């Protein structure tokens, strides 16, 4: 097992060094200029606002599930303590519905803070969840609070630097994309305790699709003016979260399958 830890920590160290060697990454004001700015039913930027309802629905369903039992009547976790990182994750998803809606009602640097805070907490809590499952439950629980605080801190760091006129997104980028790298490494390097890993990989694929849709916001909207890439990004990201919920609902301990 030692070589797996070596690969994991070496990759993390390489990413950290690369991020700190990069110059500061400023937040462009053009970021707030979304393609679909239509006011519908009196709601500014309506579709970008109301599409956040998907986060709320999936987040609440996830909270309900992790605090309850599976459809077969058994607890969804081998160790009940494993639920806490997932609980933080789904709370963060539900909170994103409010933070993102607030931001899209009036897109600016100040409101963007409330969009990014719950997302950063969600990324980090998911890392803690997979550490608990693939390495050790106690390790995941011990890392949960520091990781969530680090994620939140990355957003606050950006906000402070942005307010001082020299915005720096490096820490937030590290929280978002560094966490995805860690998740991929954990899945690749460490054996699962549960089935349905494919659903988790599917969740990561949908999140990657969400980022592509976000980047193609204006081209997608120009294809007919019906829906923008950013609105579709919200839908794809919510589907990504649902894949994680589905994984939890359907999976079984690997030991049971072997028996």
Secondary structure, DSSP 8 states (H G I E B T S, - for coil): -HHHHHHHHHHHHHHHHHHHHS------GGGG--S----BTTBTTHHHHHTTHHHHHHHHHHHHHHTS--TTSS-SSSSGGGHHHHHHHHHHHHHHHHHHHHHHHS-SHHHHHHHHHHHHHHHHHHHHHHHHHHT-HHHHHHHHHHHHHHHHHHHHHHHHHHHTT----HHHHIIIIIHHHHHHHHHHHS--SBS-HHHHHHHHHHHHHHHHHHHTHHHHHHTTSS--HHHHHHHHHHHHHHHHHHHHHH--BHHHHH-
